[in-house]
Amino acid sequence: MADPQLANKIEEYIEKIHYSDRYTDDHYEYRHVILPKPLLKFIPKEFFDEKEGTLRLLTEAEWRGIGITQSLGWQHYEVHAPEPHVLLFRRPKNYVPPAQPQQANKPSNARRK
């Protein structure tokens, strides 16, 4: 069973994740996410590059799994070696999320006359 105090501490660190304002160039919008340094010790070892000692590029499922929350379309595209707690993200400028599949219309419960 997980230690409730540890879970509370991790949640406290997650609440302190800093999300920068977005900035753009001709092709992408960017933002950086700054993790509280103590949160790094709770990130799975396989998320780190063994040679560099920094985080490797993470998939969306991985970065969401460590508590980063942001809208769809963001890609972790670069690591900042001097500051491993800073993750750099980008997505295409004017990104439009894919359409959600429509649920099939269910028959109405209205009474028939």
Stockholm file with secondary structure:
# STOCKHOLM 1.0

chainA/1-113         MADPQLANKIEEYIEKIHYSDRYTDDHYEYRHVILPKPLLKFIPKEFFDEKEGTLRLLTEAEWRGIGITQSLGWQHYEVHAPEPHVLLFRRPKNYVPPAQPQQANKPSNARRK
#=GR chainA/1-113 SS CCCHHHHHHHHHHHHTCEECCCEECSSEEEEEEECCGGGGGGSCGGGBCTTTCSBCCCCHHHHHHTTCCCCTTCEEEEECTTCTTEEEEEEETTCCCCCCCCCCCCCCCCCCC
#=GC SS_cons         CCCHHHHHHHHHHHHTCEECCCEECSSEEEEEEECCGGGGGGSCGGGBCTTTCSBCCCCHHHHHHTTCCCCTTCEEEEECTTCTTEEEEEEETTCCCCCCCCCCCCCCCCCCC
//
